[in-house]
Amino acid sequence: MKVTFDSNVWENIVSPDSDKPSVYESLSRDICNNVIEPYFCEIALSLESIFKSDRLSHTSTYKPKIEVVTEEFDGNHFHGVVGFGPDNDAHPGMHPALAFKYSKAVELGFKVITMTNIGTARAKEIQDKTKVNFSSIDEFWAYADRLNECSKFIESLGCGSSSYHKLVEHYGIKMSPYKRLAQMASKTEIKKFAASVAEWADGDSISAHYAFGNDYFCTNDQARNAGSQSVFHSDNLRLVAEKFGVQVISPEELVNLTKHLRRIPNARHF
């Protein structure tokens, strides 16, 4: 059974301080016993690892990496290939406490589902060897297309990266760096921006989960704060499930599901 875990679940699985020890200990055992094949998402690890208070300042100064990959001069003409990608050195990195939990999760067997955002900085702590493998470049691009389709649908519901893009558009910002946004934003807007980044991470995590073809997405998120703007709101989840077949469950529901599987002789841990 392939399960994608939200940060509010996987961090509790590897942390001894969780408020539901029996639930998370059971999930940890199921992972160790290969009942559950665990995953988390690079987009969430990278975006949510930036402190909420720092997300606007990071965005306001961040620039993707642009460099000439190949170059050739032919008389008065220049021919070259320009590369555009993330500047991972500009990412502030995971907080030591999160980095420790991340390393424990990797030791437990968690694999990272790759993000496809070309210019967005990745957390430097995420090593390539921890990421899922694709058998070919065609398989990767098929995955990227599925992710984009789901992400765009979630955005059309007013969720995912929708609020992030609306806030940028509100300030008349078309591309990085967002210095004007940083200068004009109030404390309230800074909080809104931080929340919009979290919603972006949630939406793209669901999309990556769908694109990779995992069975369940496990989260504690009940969308109490974000309301209808959250992909985890029941109305939005229903629409996403109807279109893409995504199944979102709580840790308790996942434990009950694995218990049921263990009762069935020769049950397939699909």
C-alpha positions in Angstrom: 0.0 0.0 0.0 1.6 3.3 -1.1 0.7 6.2 1.1 1.7 9.8 0.8 1.9 11.5 4.2 1.2 15.1 5.0 3.7 16.8 7.3 1.2 16.8 10.2 1.3 13.0 10.1 4.8 12.0 9.1 6.4 14.3 11.7 4.3 12.6 14.3 5.3 9.2 13.1 9.0 9.9 13.7 8.5 12.1 16.8 8.1 10.7 20.4 6.1 13.7 21.4 3.0 13.1 19.4 -0.4 13.4 21.0 -1.7 10.1 19.6 1.2 7.7 20.3 -0.7 4.5 19.7 -1.9 5.6 16.2 1.5 6.8 15.1 3.3 3.8 16.6 1.0 1.5 14.7 1.7 3.4 11.5 5.5 3.2 12.2 5.2 -0.6 12.7 3.2 -1.0 9.5 6.0 0.9 7.6 8.7 -1.3 9.2 6.7 -4.4 8.3 6.2 -3.3 4.7 2.5 -3.0 5.0 2.8 0.7 4.1 5.2 2.1 1.6 5.7 5.7 2.8 6.2 8.9 0.8 6.3 12.6 1.3 6.4 15.5 -1.2 9.4 17.6 -2.1 7.2 20.6 -2.7 5.9 20.5 0.9 9.4 19.8 2.4 10.8 22.8 0.5 8.1 25.4 0.9 6.9 24.6 4.5 10.5 24.4 5.8 10.8 28.2 5.3 9.5 29.9 8.5 6.2 31.6 8.0 7.6 35.0 9.0 10.4 34.6 6.4 8.4 33.4 3.4 7.7 36.9 2.0 11.3 38.1 2.5 12.6 34.9 0.9 10.3 35.4 -2.1 11.1 39.1 -2.4 14.8 38.5 -2.9 14.9 35.1 -4.6 15.9 34.8 -8.2 15.9 31.5 -10.2 19.3 30.5 -11.6 19.9 31.5 -15.2 23.1 30.4 -16.8 24.6 29.7 -20.3 25.0 26.0 -20.6 26.7 26.0 -24.0 27.9 28.8 -26.2 29.4 29.1 -29.7 30.4 32.2 -31.7 30.0 32.0 -35.5 31.3 35.3 -37.0 29.0 38.0 -35.7 26.5 35.5 -34.4 26.2 33.9 -31.0 24.6 30.5 -30.5 23.9 29.1 -27.1 21.7 27.2 -24.7 20.5 29.0 -21.6 19.6 27.0 -18.6 16.8 28.1 -16.2 16.3 26.4 -12.9 16.1 26.6 -9.1 18.8 28.3 -7.1 18.9 25.8 -4.2 21.7 27.7 -2.5 19.2 30.5 -1.9 16.9 28.2 0.1 17.4 28.9 3.8 17.4 25.2 4.6 15.4 23.2 7.1 15.3 24.1 10.7 17.5 21.7 12.6 14.5 20.1 14.3 12.8 19.5 11.0 16.1 18.3 9.4 16.4 15.7 12.2 12.8 14.5 11.7 13.4 14.3 8.0 16.5 12.2 8.4 14.6 9.8 10.8 11.8 9.5 8.2 14.3 8.6 5.5 15.9 6.0 7.8 12.4 4.6 8.3 12.0 4.2 4.5 10.2 7.4 3.3 10.8 8.3 -0.3 10.5 11.8 -1.7 8.0 12.5 -4.5 9.7 14.9 -6.9 8.5 18.5 -7.4 8.3 19.8 -11.0 8.3 23.6 -10.3 11.2 24.6 -12.5 12.3 27.8 -10.8 11.4 27.1 -7.2 14.2 26.5 -4.7 14.5 23.1 -3.2 15.6 22.4 0.4 19.3 21.5 0.2 18.8 18.7 2.8 16.8 16.6 0.3 19.3 14.3 -1.4 18.7 12.8 -4.9 19.1 9.3 -3.5 16.0 9.8 -1.4 13.8 10.7 -4.4 11.6 8.4 -6.3 13.0 7.0 -9.6 11.6 7.3 -13.1 12.5 4.6 -15.6 12.9 7.2 -18.4 12.6 10.9 -19.2 9.3 10.1 -21.0 7.9 8.6 -17.8 9.0 11.7 -15.8 7.3 14.1 -18.3 4.1 12.0 -18.2 4.2 12.3 -14.4 4.8 16.1 -14.7 1.8 16.4 -17.1 -0.5 14.6 -14.7 0.7 16.8 -11.8 0.1 19.9 -13.8 -3.4 18.8 -14.8 -4.4 18.2 -11.2 -2.7 21.3 -9.9 -4.5 23.5 -12.5 -7.8 21.9 -11.5 -7.2 22.5 -7.8 -6.2 26.1 -8.6 -9.5 26.6 -10.6 -11.4 25.7 -7.4 -9.7 28.7 -5.7 -7.3 26.4 -3.8 -3.7 25.4 -4.1 -1.5 28.1 -5.6 -4.6 30.3 -6.4 -4.3 32.6 -3.4 -0.5 32.9 -3.9 -0.9 34.0 -7.5 -3.8 36.4 -6.6 -1.7 38.1 -3.9 1.2 38.6 -6.3 -1.2 39.9 -8.9 -2.8 42.2 -6.4 0.5 44.1 -6.1 1.0 44.1 -9.8 3.9 41.7 -9.7 4.6 39.7 -12.8 7.8 37.9 -12.0 10.5 37.6 -9.4 11.9 39.4 -7.5 8.9 40.7 -5.7 10.5 43.7 -4.0 7.5 45.9 -4.3 5.4 43.3 -2.6 7.8 43.1 0.3 7.9 46.9 0.7 4.1 47.4 0.6 2.8 44.4 2.6 1.5 44.8 6.1 1.8 42.3 8.9 -1.6 41.0 7.9 -0.5 40.6 4.3 2.7 38.9 5.4 0.5 36.3 7.2 -1.7 35.9 4.2 1.3 35.4 2.0 2.7 32.7 4.4 -0.7 31.0 4.4 -0.9 31.1 0.6 2.5 29.3 0.4 1.1 26.6 2.7 -2.0 26.2 0.5 0.3 26.0 -2.6 2.2 23.2 -0.9 -1.0 21.4 0.0 -2.4 21.6 -3.5 0.8 20.5 -5.3 1.3 17.7 -2.7 -2.1 16.3 -3.6 -1.2 16.7 -7.3 2.1 15.0 -6.9 0.4 12.2 -5.0 -2.1 11.7 -7.8 0.5 12.0 -10.6 2.8 9.4 -8.9 -0.2 7.0 -8.5 -0.1 6.3 -4.8 -3.1 4.8 -3.0 -3.9 7.1 -0.1 -3.0 10.6 1.0 -2.9 10.7 4.8 -3.4 14.0 6.7 -4.8 15.5 9.9 -5.8 18.6 8.0 -9.5 19.4 8.5 -9.3 22.8 6.8 -10.6 24.5 10.0 -8.7 27.8 9.3 -8.6 28.0 5.5 -12.2 27.0 4.9 -13.3 26.9 1.3 -9.8 28.1 0.1 -8.2 24.8 1.3 -7.9 21.8 -1.0 -8.7 19.8 2.2 -12.2 21.4 2.5 -14.7 18.6 2.1 -16.4 20.2 -0.9 -13.1 20.6 -2.7 -11.8 17.1 -1.8 -15.0 15.7 -3.2 -14.5 17.4 -6.6 -10.8 16.4 -6.7 -11.8 12.8 -5.8 -14.5 12.7 -8.5 -12.1 13.9 -11.2 -8.8 12.2 -10.2 -9.7 9.4 -7.8 -7.7 10.8 -5.0 -8.4 9.2 -1.6 -7.6 11.3 1.5 -7.8 9.6 4.9 -6.9 10.4 8.5 -4.2 8.5 10.4 -6.9 6.7 12.4 -8.7 5.6 9.2 -5.3 4.4 7.8 -4.7 2.3 11.0 -8.1 0.8 10.8 -7.5 0.0 7.1 -4.2 -1.8 7.8 -5.7 -3.7 10.7 -8.4 -4.9 8.3 -5.8 -6.0 5.8 -3.9 -7.9 8.4 -7.0 -9.9 9.3 -7.3 -11.1 5.7 -5.1 -14.2 4.9 -2.7 -13.5 2.0 -4.1 -10.0 1.6 -2.3 -7.9 -1.0 -0.7 -4.8 0.4 -1.4 -3.0 -2.8 
